[in-house]
Amino acid sequence: MGICLPCLGGAAEDVVETPDPETRRRQLAEAAEKRQKESSTRGIKNPEALERKKRQQEEMEKQAMISTSTSGGGGLKWQVG
């Protein structure tokens, strides 16, 4: 009867080295970002169009904020005299 022992040969090739903590942390962060991106686009047929729409909405809000701040502030004017 034969006994298969990992120490007799070929077992060194099967060992997977664990990456250093920094590399492992980076890999985990990348995987988390990928999962988050996939879950955020689930059910959306055209994610690029949605992103474009969001950017346009943000620009419109930004323009509205700028126009209200430059239009005199809408406050009461004081008259000295």
Residue pairs with C-beta under 8 A, 6 or more apart in sequence:
6 14
18 24
19 27
41 47
44 50
68 74
